[in-house]
């Protein structure tokens, strides 16, 4: 009887590529079990999240347009602007052919308040079906058409511009509604003006393409939210992975190169976050990039300006910057991350995961489980009360997903026990397929978390910062502007420490962090290294405190701005 | 190195759970991916190509763009309007209207069509498509991006 096809294929490849020594070696891969072995999941989880980011990123790239030029309606060529509905409008299609005033399949628009049906005249009730509604206060992107006769523009900050039809004789393009419906809608929308400057906002092609993804594309909002939340989760996972490896001295011989490639990967992941943030071309994107590039420019003597110029593609952040950041985000950084992740994982396969020095192969991390459960529960309850028990808030979804995992896995180990040797030592777990299956479960939970977040809390930038940016207009920095949470520690550090010194300290700190394996002599020789454990704890505490302080400073900005506006 | 052996029945259950969970995830994922990637179907576009009075007087031909399509609106001698999609059925080039010979000619491979869009000669496999034309109450010539039967 012939052997199964998979086995024959393996033998065919092996005869030509000699993969069996490596494969046989890998079959013996094991993961040690001890009090702190729960942290071993985070490396694989980071890999999974990276793959998810690549898949969602490629999909988004099919719809995203990386251009900062003001967007125009492709059919009419008119510039697009932002408008807000000041009344609710319902658009219906007539389904009855016997009506006097209307023909079958006519599309008609009416305003309403309360239920959409209340806006319909009696003769259309039950004889039409609702095509769509435009609820009051919803924001839309519309072509800005103005006819000289019927422009009505008051000098107040909120002004109404009535859109007219084109000059008679030219074809009029109506993309989404018939001319009659368009006229009704245009009567009930207000052109949105920038809250800070009062200018009409002409969003960029990039911004409009993102809004198209969020509103028009099937599962667009879902995919974008997966990518945005996924990015944050990836950074959190990478940080947890790095700090847990540090505390367990996973950088000691023979894993020094693992550590160094890991630090490079951290820089690359931060690079992804920084470059990706600019792409929606909102105010937040723009100013975050301005600050991020501005620091090297101001405080790195000599070549600082040069580096900043290359990053920006000019003296200021502009459309050039968007193009460069896009290229970095979708080509340069992905190639780099793939290269270094491959090296990182290949190196790991050679030596496997080692036991941290001085940690016995017994015990469960009771303290971690309790602390984890209590803090997650507290976040869920506390944040829920402050958001009026909004169960769709990420502050609720995240703890409520992780909490059962923490409690469940802990209870599972208590009740079912873990395999022990005759001397009571926890046995290592074979990677294939025992630990791999556990990895898979963690990945499923992570995916579930992201899907829940994307479904119940689509990604949104609140307030002024989420407005599109138009670099042809004067710019006003939004109050309380700040980078994403994982950059906040640096944000605060740069606020507390004067510029040039801060740059030197950051560079020095990064260099020291990179060569930690060679500084920790005790770990190099396989001995316990409590000093470096305390150093690690101090660094983590520093990171958390700086982050917390920076959010307090942002709150202060808001308070100060509110106070000064009251004094006027 | 101590080995941990799982009983074959437990292994089977684990395999089923693994495969099953992959299937449960794969199906909605494929659905999401497919819907995301597929081109968006836009709303049906209607355009006003002018007014019957203009077309009577000046010329009986007008070329318009409706959505992404190049369309020729023609008024025949008997007064009927037709809107012909100028996309050659051979490889998709936009055909030229040759007024002197009253034919459409495709510059890419030499295909020729008559005023109705039927193939006279050359490689095109099918006639040119027609779009729906209706005349509004005030004489507006309304072209809709929907297929119309050839009279």
Interface residues (C-beta under 8 A of the other chain):
Chain A: X28 X30 X59 X62 X75 X169 X171 X172 X173 X174 X175 X176 X178 X216 X217 X218 X219 X220 X222 X223 X419 X421 X427 X428 X429 X430 X434 X437 X440 X444 X447
Chain B: X1 X2 X3 X4 X6 X14 X18 X21 X25 X32 X33 X35 X36 X37 X38 X40 X42 X43 X45 X46 X47 X48 X49 X50 X51 X54 X64 X67
